[in-house]
Amino acid sequence: MTSTSLEAPPDGGSMIRLTEILHRSVKLRQRRFEMLPLRGQGAPFTEPHARNPSDSLPPSELADLISSMSVIGLLEPVLAEEIVVDGKAPTIRLVTGERRLRAMRWGAVNRPDNPHFAALPAVVCPGPLSEEERHMWRFVENFAREPLRPGEQAAALLYQRCAILVGKLLKAGKPVPQEVYAIPDPAERFYALEKIRGTDSACAAPWSEVLDRLGLQLNERKAGELVRAFRALPRDLTEEMDEAAVRLNTRIKFAELRNGRAQAAEGIWAALKSSKRLHLLPTAVNVGLEEPELDPEEIITEAEERQDAANAGRRAKLTRVLSSPEAQEESEDGEDDAAPSAFGQEGPAEVSVAEGASQLAPASAAEAGTAALSADGAPSRPAVEADTIRTALDGIRGLLVEVRAGKEIARYDRGSLRLALRELSTHLDDAPAGETDHDAMNEGSEAA
């Protein structure tokens, strides 16, 4: 386990496998998360092509990156190595992330008041790293650009916790048998290491240390929930749920149902999986927990009825026509009340994208008809094509239908949407003189 040799990354391998390979490098295993200064002592330096990143102007290829960072910050830390020379202060050399460093430096110089450009998030390892280690890190970093699924994330957290625990046990003079290293399941490996640790609190590996080492934007409660669901479910079921994009909250409830009614839980999963109706799983699990006297078939029937009722309620709300300012205010209040269930929780109902788009077509035409009318009804400037407006609205409403059905927007997509909506809102607020939102709604309804 002390060897630094790394095997080639497996083709199409999972993040769990790559994380385990990373731990074979002693230096990469000692990585830590730091916020590095962008100027002065401790700032990272680079040696690509005998030049340093430019601070004068943002190159055109960095414009989108700088714009994104200014709003949501740097989401993916750079990798740097700490070089120690006898008699001199340690220096930090960049390994991967030159574009990110260039963008951060430009922001620090040209946008000094923006807190996102105050310091550079970095994963720092003892250096110098070998070419093999650099290659492995770059591969894992590129692979990890895709969001981790809950099962993979839980396994990666457990592998990291095991690595910290092993280091503390060896430092305290407590040998770790080779058979413990060979345990493939991370939860079982951690349990075996905990037995070796016993009651020695100095050798513990708390979640705060694990998350700090990984540099993850994740709280300890969420980390504990991920691992709890991972431990409670069989590995093959966890992989199936990963493939089906089953959310963490549903997994926790499913594990609770399985703990008390294993046969019912297995029957629900098998029936929904075989009939390709896994969108019913959150509702079915809730029914199973609330009504223990029902068998799996009855639970699914009840879940379908609940979802049909919820869909009918959504359709009624989506197709409601606003005919007065009072009705408009009532609708806006109702939508605000419904927002937490649509975006913050797993809704029990799911509406198809095509269905949601067709229900909203009258509103789409109404809004398109108002795009270029001034207060007196004459176009004040060239109008956006009506087809463009309809296409954009159909896309937005299709996205809302999927989110309300319990699906999650990936973090990079969230950043892109925020940037686009922020710019679009400035154009929506720039209404011609004398025009009100109520006027626009009435004119658009007549045009439709």
Buried (B, 14 or more C-beta within 10 A) or exposed (E): EEEBEBEEBEEEBBBBBBBBBBBBBBBBBBBBBBEBBBEEEEBBEBEEEEEBBEBEEBBEEBEEBBBBBBEBBBEBBBBBBBBEEEEEEEBBBBBBBBBBBBBBBBBBEBBEEBEBBBBBBBBBBBBBBBEBBBBBBBBBBEEBEEEBBBBBBBBBBBBBBBBBBBBBBBEEEBEBEEEBBEBEBBBEBBBBBBEBBEEEEEBBBEBEBBBEBBBBEBEEEBBEBBBBBBBBBEEEBBBBBBEBEBBBBBBBBBBBBBEEBEEBBBBBBEBBBEEEBBBBBBBBBBBBBEEEEBBBEBBBBBBBEBBEEBBEEBBEEBEEEBEEEEEBEEBEEEEEEBEEBBEEEBBBBBBEBEBBBEBBBBBBBBBBBBBBBBEEEEEEEEBEEBEEBBEBBBEBBBBBBBBBBBBBBEEBEEBBEEBEEEEEEEEEEEBBEEBEEEBBBBBBBEBB
